[in-house]
Structure formats: structure tokens, C-alpha cells
Amino acid sequence: MRMDLKHSVWVLTVAVGISISGGTVNAVAAPFFQDHDQDYSKNKTYQQGVREGQDDHAHNQDHSKKRHFKKDEDQKAYEAGYQKGHGGDSAGRPESDNKK
């Protein structure tokens, strides 16, 4: 009987530990699974990316300037702007630019 009690306490402890750590992982991971469609339109690095993307598109270049920013958010904003400027979104461009 004593062995069954030790075993039951051990199983209960492990189960509680797993459930607590699983909840912590979800709480920590939650910010990474948020909506990635942020509005960067007023961000300076986004605007810089749009300008450089449009310039590269006009000169048939592929990401000629490799920019690296200290802040991860600035890097994401720049890349989003670059993709929009280089051709990720054809809205607002003349019809002749949309044909390849």
C-alpha cells in the first residue's frame, strides 16, 4: 500500500508540473502568434523601405541595399515597406508597370 501511495503522489506531481509548464509556454508564446498585419505606414523605416523598394524595382534590382536595424520591429517595418515598394502590392502603379 505504501508503494502505491508514493507512486500516486509522484504521478500527481508530474501531472501538475506538466500542466503548469504547458500554461506558461502558451502565455509566453502568445505574443508571437499575434496578427502580423500591422500598420507601419507612419514608421520611418517602413517609408524608407518603400522608397528603396520602388527604386530597386525601377532599376530592375533585387534588394540592392541590405539594411540591418538594431530593433527587430524596425527591421520588420523596413522589410514590409520594401516588399510593398518593390512589387508586393501593385495598387497605385500605372498599368504599364504591372506587366512583366
C-alpha positions in Angstrom: 0.0 0.0 0.0 2.8 2.4 0.8 4.4 1.9 -2.6 1.0 2.7 -4.3 0.7 5.9 -2.3 4.3 7.1 -3.3 3.6 6.2 -6.9 0.3 8.1 -6.9 1.9 11.2 -5.4 4.7 11.1 -7.9 2.2 10.8 -10.8 0.1 13.6 -9.5 3.2 15.8 -9.0 4.4 15.2 -12.6 0.9 15.9 -14.0 0.6 19.2 -12.1 4.1 20.2 -13.2 3.3 19.5 -16.9 0.0 21.3 -16.8 1.7 24.4 -15.1 4.6 24.5 -17.6 2.3 24.0 -20.5 0.3 27.0 -19.5 3.4 29.0 -19.2 4.5 28.1 -22.7 1.2 29.2 -24.1 1.4 32.5 -22.2 5.0 33.2 -23.4 4.2 32.1 -27.0 1.1 34.2 -27.3 2.8 37.4 -28.4 4.5 35.6 -31.3 1.2 34.4 -32.8 -0.5 37.8 -32.9 -1.8 39.4 -36.1 1.2 40.3 -38.3 -0.7 42.8 -40.5 0.5 45.9 -38.6 0.1 49.4 -39.9 3.6 50.6 -40.4 2.6 53.4 -42.7 3.8 56.1 -40.4 7.0 54.3 -39.4 10.1 56.0 -40.9 11.9 52.7 -41.6 8.8 51.4 -43.4 8.8 54.5 -45.5 12.5 54.1 -46.2 11.8 50.5 -47.3 9.1 51.6 -49.6 11.3 54.2 -51.3 14.2 51.8 -51.7 11.9 49.0 -52.9 10.4 51.3 -55.6 13.9 52.5 -56.6 15.1 48.9 -56.9 12.0 48.0 -58.9 12.6 50.9 -61.2 16.2 49.8 -61.9 15.4 46.1 -62.1 17.4 45.3 -59.0 16.7 42.8 -56.3 17.2 44.2 -52.8 20.4 46.1 -53.6 20.6 47.7 -50.2 20.8 45.2 -47.3 19.8 47.2 -44.3 20.1 45.9 -40.8 18.4 47.7 -37.9 19.1 47.3 -34.2 15.4 46.9 -33.3 13.6 43.9 -34.6 10.4 46.0 -35.1 12.3 48.4 -37.3 13.7 45.5 -39.4 10.2 44.1 -39.9 8.8 47.5 -40.8 11.6 48.1 -43.3 11.2 44.7 -44.9 7.4 45.1 -45.1 7.9 48.5 -46.8 10.5 47.2 -49.2 8.2 44.4 -50.3 5.4 46.8 -50.9 7.6 49.2 -52.8 9.3 46.5 -54.9 6.1 45.0 -56.2 4.4 43.1 -53.4 1.4 45.4 -53.9 0.6 46.7 -57.4 -2.1 49.2 -56.3 -1.4 52.7 -57.2 1.1 52.0 -60.0 0.4 52.7 -63.7 -0.9 49.8 -65.8 2.4 49.5 -67.8 4.4 48.9 -64.6 2.2 45.9 -63.6 3.0 44.0 -66.8 6.2 41.9 -66.7 
